[in-house]
């Protein structure tokens, strides 16, 4: 059910409800940059397609709703206090393991990146000290080329879903979208090795986004008992083999990843709450906080080990915060004006960055369609360009004399740490641009955040640094390696923040290093549109609580300005990939449309009888793409004892459960209702959570086709329903907040001969894009609302 992206782009494909395909040949090169990368269906209800990794895949929703059928009710009644305590203890144990493993892997990545990059830069410095500049460049560029090549080959050939940060896909998953192959073992391994290679190569990307994806992969694998082919079949593991508990674990994993990247446990919890999680509750808050606390303990333990020199020559570099706690933050009422200016500039630059990155990602999509080799060439070309700039640009600036008040061994420093790189300068001088470029990304941020160093960096060097990382930040994200957006944006923001600090120096009491911190925060808010979590992350990152008031102002101003121009960068990526993400707030024009009007443009709902013939079930499964079917019983006698009887809406049954019934041959020779004990002999509640089979894999004989299946015990008897007169806006809020996959629509008037259900709404039906495609007149009302 997966097609290659290049094949899909050569043919415009539209799917109707029955899965039929209409093709119209088109030239892939004629795709304008202002059109979606993925050609969606032009009907209201369709099989959604999305770009996942290098493939275009069918996307389904997840079953977050509790399926209250007879098996679930029986299991719930028989649970003892010991079973409940064991279930709760298992949840906390998995949360602990998620934090522990995420902390260990984050430490491994940090140590590997710092040591590989550190020894590489030491060798380059030796060539420079000997005056062998060409040999130094060849070594530097060649080493970076090999590291990038390893990362790109692993991603392109073994795990395409490991490319990029993975945060948009996690956000979509927690919203209820099943993104295929995003949390597998191969993705996890390639993400770890690829992150080490890409970061060590000096590319303008960070390991923060990949760490969030790594934490989520760990959580998913733990929850299902390991990889698909090697699952642990322990009994208590099977209780977590459902979408609901897996969602909670992945939320813990994403929080742990942010905590491991920034050593920010509270920031990690708030990041999950504000940015990635759609559904939240107090018990989940406690477990995510517990997971991040475990991560911090692990990182702290390794910091102590690394301080004793047991982590290699460069081992402790990636585990140190960007500490600015040694400076006293002094500001007055008049300092609010430069702070607001930083926020406004951050919002403008952040929205401009989102706009340009949007265009570049579309261009990269055209290149990537040409095949794996083109993806590989694009990645190594970016690596070579980055190496040329990092090595060559420091020759353009003048050497700066060392401060006489500094100890002789502190300036210049040609070792791993320090703010003063000698590069091509004589003894007693340093190259400030080489200090920022010929170092690891973490050290570059640490250097530019340094406080009480007003004369350390020349404005020309800062301008070159800012311009270079703006270019690198745009062209690096989107290549076939694991990459994060946090660090590139921090580097860009700190560059222009320090420049503003130099310009405003005579008019403010705020240190230049703090201006760099505020600049980084403003650009992140302007691009990612986060506020609370970002504020806490920066406070934990810099270890200075006195920055709280001005950081809050900068983030609020930057987000407000950015929202005036375009969505956040993660929302843009979600749109580009075609993932059917439901926003928190419905469009205002959705209140002018009812769910009944939506159903008028959909095919008639497919229903099944409570006791249905096997042939009818097989026919429905093979000839429709629906994932749920209402179960109706004709001639039911309501409690009011109406003489003529009525049609009862017994509930909703999932496609996966129908396939399970066929697979287990739960057939009846006569048409009858079964007893409760009969179904328990064939099924368990845990088994119904699995959905690994499809109808093509189930063999049914001709004799079995004439038999019957009692669907009542497998039916969810408490589905969510809405009246046909409800507005689409209200239905969408209910759908998203409860975490539904299907929403039944019932008629407003009940009468004899009227079906108790008139249709089903799914995620695809409630997407604004699909509704506007089917009801183009709403676009005019949307335009009027914008003008008003």
VODRENZA-970133 format. One record per residue (C-alpha): x, y, z. Coordinates in pm, whole numbers, padded with zeros to 5 digits, always signed. Example, Ala and Ser with C-alpha at 12.3 -4.5 7.8 and 13.67 -1.06 7.14 Angstrom:
! residues 2
+01230-00450+00780+01367-00106+00714
//
This chain:
! residues 788
+00000+00000+00000+00301+00227-00033+00412+00398-00352+00740+00562-00439+00722+00940-00421+00867+00986-00767+00599+00763-00915+00328+00951-00732+00446+01290-00854+00440+01170-01214+00071+01094-01188-00193+01304-01021-00383+01052-00813-00727+01092-00661-00902+00830-00454-01272+00794-00398-01434+00616-00106-01406+00279-00274-01034+00309-00332-01056+00356-00710-00773+00547-00874-00797+00813-01141-00471+00906-01309-00378+01210-01512-00025+01228-01649+00168+01539-01560+00523+01665-01565+00681+01657-01217+00903+01952-01304+00596+02169-01368+00496+02163-01000+00499+02531-00898+00661+02617-00567+00333+02761-00439+00143+02433-00469+00137+02157-00203+00406+01894-00241+00141+01626-00215-00160+01635-00441-00452+01572-00209-00786+01430-00306-01045+01671-00441-01330+01495-00260-01438+01547+00099-01373+01193+00216-01064+01013+00091-00774+00789+00175-00521+01042+00309-00169+01021+00171+00137+01174+00332+00510+01195+00274+00668+00973+00538+01041+00938+00497+01109+00886+00128+00773+00722+00059+00419+00834+00002+00213+00626+00242-00149+00569+00326-00223+00732+00660-00476+00605+00911-00593+00747+01242-00524+00590+01580-00778+00437+01817-00737+00653+02125-01098+00603+02229-01173+00325+02480-01359+00050+02297-01630-00048+02546-01745-00381+02409-01850-00690+02603-01492-00817+02631-01366-00488+02773-01651-00470+03023-01585-00824+03141-01213-00755+03177-01288-00436+03367-01522-00613+03611-01277-00893+03689-00980-00667+03757-00873-00695+04118-00686-00435+04319-00363-00626+04256-00415-00609+03881-00472-00236+03895-00163-00179+04109+00045-00396+03876-00077-00198+03576+00006+00136+03742+00346+00011+03859+00421-00110+03506+00345+00237+03370+00587+00400+03613+00850+00136+03542+00829+00205+03169+00847+00580+03236+01164+00518+03438+01317+00306+03161+01232+00571+02901+01417+00835+03103+01710+00606+03181+01770+00490+02824+01716+00837+02676+01970+00981+02919+02226+00709+02841+02187+00743+02463+02198+01125+02484+02522+01097+02682+02664+00858+02422+02575+01099+02141+02724+01396+02327+03049+01218+02405+03085+01082+02052+03012+01418+01886+03244+01614+02111+03534+01368+02085+03509+01315+01709+03475+01689+01638+03736+01779+01897+04011+01552+01766+03927+01662+01409+03974+02029+01501+04297+01955+01691+04443+01799+01377+04335+02102+01171+04498+02339+01422+04827+02146+01393+04825+02191+01015+04754+02563+01055+05031+02611+01310+05270+02455+01061+05151+02695+00790+05006+02408+00582+04671+02576+00516+04578+02376+00207+04652+02045+00381+04444+02163+00677+04152+02245+00452+04171+01910+00268+04178+01724+00598+03890+01934+00739+03669+01906+00430+03753+01540+00369+03672+01439+00726+03341+01627+00717+03264+01471+00377+03311+01119+00514+03103+01182+00826+02817+01329+00623+02841+01047+00370+02801+00784+00643+02498+00963+00792+02334+01017+00450+02391+00659+00329+02232+00517+00644+01931+00745+00610+01879+00706+00235+01921+00327+00217+01815+00196+00558+01579+00436+00738+01440+00732+00538+01214+00821+00830+01526+00908+01036+01587+01221+00825+01498+01558+00974+01403+01627+01334+01102+01395+01359+00913+01643+01578+00636+01717+01322+00566+01345+01285+00558+01301+01665+00321+01596+01688+00097+01433+01427+00109+01095+01606+00003+01248+01937-00274+01426+01744-00406+01086+01634-00227+01024+01302-00054+00689+01255+00274+00777+01079+00419+00446+00947+00769+00329+01044+00845+00643+01247+00930+00460+01572+01097+00139+01455+01428-00007+01571+01602+00072+01240+01490+00435+01265+01628+00455+01619+01969+00309+01529+02010+00523+01216+01897+00830+01409+02168+00776+01671+02454+00704+01429+02336+00964+01177+02311+01236+01443+02667+01164+01557+02796+01182+01200+02604+01494+01096+02679+01695+01411+03046+01590+01416+03076+01702+01053+03006+02059+01163+02682+02090+00967+02448+02368+01075+02210+02140+01258+02160+02024+01611+02104+01700+01795+01811+01841+01993+01533+01753+01746+01674+01403+01682+01694+01345+02058+01321+01410+02084+01264+01151+01811+01508+00910+01977+01324+00938+02310+00993+00871+02135+01138+00566+01954+01264+00425+02283+00924+00476+02443+00740+00312+02153+00971+00010+02144+00944-00039+02520+00566-00013+02510+00528-00283+02244+00798-00511+02384+01067-00448+02123+01088-00444+01741+00806-00595+01536+00996-00915+01452+01147-00969+01797+00879-00869+02045+00894-00988+02404+00573-01181+02470+00553-01120+02845+00196-01106+02966+00214-00762+03126+00366-00614+02808+00051-00703+02619-00152-00459+02829+00039-00172+02666-00016-00294+02312-00279-00030+02240-00271+00318+02094-00381+00491+02414-00098+00371+02641+00153+00398+02358+00057+00763+02317+00133+00833+02685+00472+00661+02660+00568+00855+02347+00475+01177+02526+00716+01079+02805+00980+01001+02543+00949+01339+02370+00978+01519+02706+01285+01313+02793+01446+01399+02459+01412+01774+02517+01541+01734+02871+01843+01536+02745+01918+01801+02482+01907+02104+02712+01926+01958+03064+01588+02120+03119+01348+01880+03299+01068+02132+03353+01120+02274+03004+01092+01923+02860+00755+01865+03028+00626+02204+02915+00753+02143+02561+00545+01827+02539+00244+02007+02685+00268+02318+02467+00411+02193+02140+00366+01822+02070+00088+01676+02285-00275+01720+02182-00423+01531+02476-00311+01583+02836-00408+01488+03191-00258+01520+03540-00140+01157+03563+00054+01201+03239+00208+01521+03378+00346+01328+03674+00495+01052+03460+00659+01288+03211+00810+01484+03498+00939+01159+03649+01098+01059+03317+01274+01395+03278+01395+01376+03639+01557+01040+03562+01724+01192+03254+01870+01476+03461+02006+01235+03722+02175+01029+03449+02327+01337+03285+02445+01473+03619+02611+01141+03702+02801+01144+03373+02903+01507+03421+03074+01405+03746+03242+01114+03568+03356+01335+03280+03498+01598+03516+03741+01331+03634+03867+01286+03276+03711+00946+03207+03513+01052+02899+03798+01125+02663+03984+01449+02603+03670+01631+02491+03407+01434+02681+03251+01701+02901+03188+01962+02632+02840+01862+02529+02717+01817+02886+02780+02172+03008+02503+02430+03004+02547+02771+02841+02601+02918+03185+02556+03295+03217+02492+03291+03591+02821+03468+03666+02686+03803+03552+02450+04023+03749+02154+04115+03534+02089+04487+03572+01819+04664+03377+01593+04963+03423+01257+05072+03287+01418+05225+02979+01576+04891+02892+01231+04771+02791+01270+04946+02454+01577+04753+02330+01416+04432+02462+01099+04500+02260+01311+04581+01953+01484+04242+01984+01144+04075+02003+01010+04258+01696+01322+04175+01492+01307+03813+01610+00944+03784+01499+01018+03937+01158+01328+03727+01097+01157+03412+01228+00863+03449+00991+01101+03530+00704+01305+03220+00788+00989+03007+00783+00887+03151+00446+01226+03092+00282+01264+02745+00432+00920+02660+00297+01037+02743-00056+01368+02559-00020+01198+02243+00107+00978+02243-00204+01287+02278-00420+01461+01995-00232+01155+01779-00292+01203+01813-00669+01570+01714-00630+01491+01420-00401+01236+01283-00648+01519+01205-00890+01640+00918-00671+01866+00814-00388+02187+00927-00557+02059+01283-00587+01971+01286-00217+02322+01169-00138+02486+01426-00366+02277+01705-00216+02386+01611+00137+02758+01592+00063+02744+01911-00148+02602+02099+00151+02873+01947+00373+03152+02059+00137+03007+02411+00108+02982+02433+00488+03345+02321+00527+03468+02575+00271+03289+02860+00449+03395+02758+00800+03758+02723+00699+03790+03007+00448+03593+03297+00597+03821+03348+00904+04096+03457+00662+03885+03765+00581+03902+03921+00928+04188+04088+01107+04365+03944+01407+04273+04086+01746+04531+04136+02024+04470+03944+02341+04361+04130+02652+04667+04187+02866+04467+04111+03182+04412+03753+03071+04661+03479+03164+04901+03390+02883+04768+03036+02847+04408+03163+02805+04472+03368+02491+04504+03234+02235+04376+02884+02305+04427+02622+02038+04292+02335+02240+03939+02210+02268+03784+02483+02481+03831+02854+02512+03709+03168+02342+04029+03264+02164+04136+03062+01859+04474+03164+01717+04412+03024+01366+04639+03224+01130+04733+03494+01381+05074+03550+01546+05138+03477+01911+04944+03709+02140+04663+03755+01886+04347+03561+01811+04096+03528+01525+03747+03603+01657+03563+03459+01358+03761+03134+01378+03659+03125+01745+03297+03098+01630+03335+02886+01316+03621+02639+01377+03462+02480+01681+03169+02257+01769+02822+02408+01751+02778+02385+02128+03105+02567+02185+03009+02832+01929+02694+02907+02128+02889+02903+02452+03143+03150+02310+02888+03395+02173+02684+03377+02495+02995+03464+02701+02939+03762+02929+03169+04044+03041+03349+04025+02705+03237+04346+02529+03544+04372+02304+03590+04004+02221+03402+03994+01887+03426+04258+01617+03096+04367+01455+03222+04263+01111+03293+03912+01236+02950+03891+01396+02785+04010+01074+02970+03744+00871+02880+03483+01132+02512+03579+01128+02491+03592+00747+02667+03258+00705+02446+03074+00951+02133+03224+00795+02240+03070+00464+02354+02741+00617+02040+02717+00829+01825+02738+00516+02018+02498+00293+02109+02236+00556+01765+02155+00691+01597+01917+00449+01898+01712+00341+01896+01337+00405+02051+01336+00752+01903+01359+01105+01879+01729+01182+01733+01961+01440+01617+02320+01413+01692+02436+01766+02066+02490+01736+02069+02659+01391+01808+02907+01512+02000+02965+01836+02317+03036+01636+02140+03281+01405+01957+03454+01688+02261+03486+01909+02453+03640+01618+02213+03926+01556+02146+03958+01930+02513+04025+01999+02522+04272+01711+02230+04461+01863+02408+04452+02196+02707+04631+02042+02482+04892+01873+02277+04956+02187+02568+04934+02428+02574+05308+02515+02197+05312+02577+02141+05005+02794+02282+04824+03096+02226+04476+02954+02541+04276+02878+02622+04178+02518+02618+03810+02611+02266+03851+02748+02166+04027+02427+02285+03714+02245+02064+03500+02472+01764+03725+02409+01829+03725+02035+01833+03346+02028+01511+03329+02230+01336+03585+02006+01425+03405+01683+01310+03071+01823+00979+03224+01929+00947+03397+01592+00999+03068+01406+00861+02797+01636+00596+03013+01812+00657+02865+02156+00647+03081+02469+00614+02914+02810+00824+02605+02739+01086+02809+02555+01112+03054+02843+01173+02776+03096+01419+02598+02863+01628+02914+02830+01622+02977+03204+01737+02621+03274+01983+02640+02987+02152+02962+03103+02113+02899+03478+02006+03259+03541+01660+03321+03687+01708+03698+03670+01654+03677+03293+01289+03575+03346+01110+03914+03302+01293+04027+02988+01285+03677+02837+00907+03666+02879+00868+04003+02706+01094+03902+02417+00910+03573+02361+00564+03730+02372+00656+04009+02131+00837+03776+01889+00551+03523+01879+00291+03795+01830+00484+03950+01540+00553+03611+01379+00186+03504+01398+00094+03805+01183+00276+03655+00882+00272+03273+00873+00232+02959+01087+00509+02801+01294+00781+02605+01117+00645+02273+01245+00297+02350+01111+00452+02434+00773+00634+02099+00767+00314+01917+00864+00138+02081+00570+00421+01998+00330+00417+01633+00430+00041+01613+00392-00018+01486+00747-00386+01539+00843-00322+01739+01160-00625+01886+01337-00558+02234+01473-00667+02335+01820-00902+02609+01701-01158+02564+01421-01186+02821+01145-01458+03082+01210-01641+02991+00888-01686+02635+01017-01972+02764+01232-02168+02836+00914-02168+02469+00814-02341+02175+00983-02220+01817+00996-02536+01714+00812-02429+01927+00517-02092+01756+00520-02259+01417+00503-02467+01525+00204-02155+01521-00016-02034+01184+00112-02140+00839-00005-02405+00667+00202-02286+00508+00523-02221+00131+00512-02391-00054+00799-02394-00414+00920-02650-00621+01108-02581-00738+01461-02574-01099+01336-02431-01074+00988-02357-01320+00710-01986-01391+00652-02019-01324+00278-02159-00977+00347-01870-00893+00585-01606-01012+00337-01771-00814+00058-01779-00496+00267-01417-00531+00377-01290-00595+00025-01490-00327-00152-01466-00033+00089-01184+00146+00263-01386+00232+00575-01229+00145+00909-01552+00133+01111-01912+00029+01052-02228+00104+01251-02408-00207+01380-02787-00194+01350-03053-00432+01479-03393-00427+01310-03707-00501+01505-03561-00415+01845-03808-00349+02128-03718-00028+02313-03778+00004+02688-04088+00213+02612-04235-00103+02450-04335+00048+02117-04550-00208+01941-04393-00185+01596-04040-00211+01724-03752+00008+01604-03406-00003+01452-03145-00009+01727-02801+00151+01690-02607-00111+01882-02271+00059+01833-01965+00075+01610-01730-00207+01508-01378-00156+01375-01241-00313+01057-00959-00470+01260-01211-00651+01481-01402-00785+01182-01077-00921+01039-00997-01080+01377-01336-01254+01375-01275-01389+01024-00920-01492+01106-01029-01688+01416-01315-01851+01223-01572-01741+01479-01862-01859+01264-02215-01975+01346-02415-02218+01137-02744-02050+01228-02835-01686+01274-02842-01631+01651-02701-01424+01936-02415-01585+02128-02374-01613+02501-02115-01405+02686-01899-01707+02771-01877-01813+02404-01693-01505+02289-01445-01526+02577-01339-01870+02455-01225-01722+02123-01111-01367+02205-00936-01171+02475-00961-00798+02522-00585-00758+02467-00602-00932+02128-00850-00677+01999-00588-00404+02031-00383-00564+01752-00442-00459+01393-00165-00624+01198-00383-00819+00953-00566-00715+00638-00852-00886+00458-00628-01015+00175-00443-01233+00427-00759-01406+00552-00885-01714+00365-01257-01796+00383-01403-02104+00213-01725-02112+00011-01905-02306+00286-01796-02052+00549-01932-01771+00336-02284-01897+00410-02231-01892+00787-02298-01606+01031-02101-01398+01281-02247-01243+01594-02092-00896+01602-02255-00776+01925-01975-00884+02166-01708-00708+01953-01902-00384+01906-01822-00063+02089-02161+00005+02242-02079+00362+02353-01956+00551+02045-01960+00929+02045-02254+01074+01852-02361+01422+01744-02679+01560+01595-02683+01642+01227-02761+02005+01315-02434+02055+01506-02186+02298+01351-01864+02163+01205-01666+02388+01441-01822+02230+01749-01784+01879+01610-01418+01940+01534-01348+02059+01890-01513+01745+02028-01329+01520+01781-00987+01664+01867-01019+01704+02242-01154+01354+02304-00908+01199+02057-01161+01029+01831-01120+00831+01514-01488+00811+01418-01781+01033+01509-02133+00907+01440-02394+01153+01318-02754+01080+01420-03072+01235+01278-03242+01524+01453-03585+01366+01411-03662+01004+01498-03940+00833+01305-04042+00495+01176-03828+00394+00881-03558+00652+00962-03213+00503+01017-03071+00583+01363-02738+00682+01203-02697+00893+00891-02319+00900+00858-01971+00892+01007-01724+01180+01031-01352+01108+01026-01041+01321+01059-01021+01375+00685-01375+01515+00673-01295+01786+00930-00980+01922+00767-01026+02283+00656-00849+02218+00325-01087+01938+00226-01398+02128+00331-01298+02435+00129-01225+02215-00172-01578+02074-00158-01750+02399-00051-01562+02670-00241-01817+02937-00147-01685+02925+00210-01354+03063+00081-01531+03394+00012-01665+03416+00365-01316+03330+00489-01174+03623+00291-01439+03859+00429-01358+03755+00786-00989+03828+00725-01071+04176+00591-01287+04250+00892
//
